[in-house]
Amino acid sequence: MTNMKNIFSKEIIIYDGICVLCNNVVRWVIKKDKDSLFLISNFQSKFIKKNFPDLNKFNSVAVIQKDGKILYKSTAIEHILKRLKKFLFIRIILHLFPLFISNFFYDIVERIRYSLFGKYKSCPVIEIEEDRFIF
């Protein structure tokens, strides 16, 4: 587990730990994050519940930047892809569309993700170096 002094030395991706789609996306991010740019946590973690209780009302994806700024929804997705230097075409589309349009489509996927991809009864364990996951 990451110690508190290292928590804000990297950006933190927060995801819905019981969402099958979200878990698969986070596994992909971990695989592509060769430089360990991100720490990972989920909305169900003690860390998030204690330090960022307001994040639970979003329950899909968020990024806490080093300066404490929190990115949500399509802005968080665009930021993650940009930091990983992946999917330039998707990043351009997300950047060109007004935020309310990209978030509109994000919200549609967010609403139907459990019915399309499924939901775990509890958060599965993701294989990751212990110092990159915040419990």
C-alpha positions, 0 to 999 in steps of 0.5 A: 500500500502507498504511504501518505507522503507518496500519495500526491507525488503522482496523479490518482485515478479513481474508478468504480470498483464493482463495474466490469467495464471500469475494471477492464479499463483500469487494467488496460491503463495499468498495462500501458502506464510503463512510467507509473504516472498514476496511482490507482484507487476506487470509490469503495476504498477507505482512502477515498471515503475518508479523504474525498467523500464527495467523489462518491456521488460521481461513481464512474471515473475521476483523476486527482491531479498532484495539485489537488484539482479533480477531473471528472468524466470525459475530461478525466478520460481525455487526461488519462489518454493524453498522459499515456500518449494513447488514442490521439484520434479520441483525444482530438475528438474529446478536445474539439467537442464542447464539454457538455457534448462529450459528457452527454455521451459519457453519461449515456455509457455511465448509465448503461455500463452495468447492464451492458458489461456487468457488475461485480458483487464486490471489488475484485483484486487487480494485479498491480504493484502494491505501492501503486494501489491506494486502499 
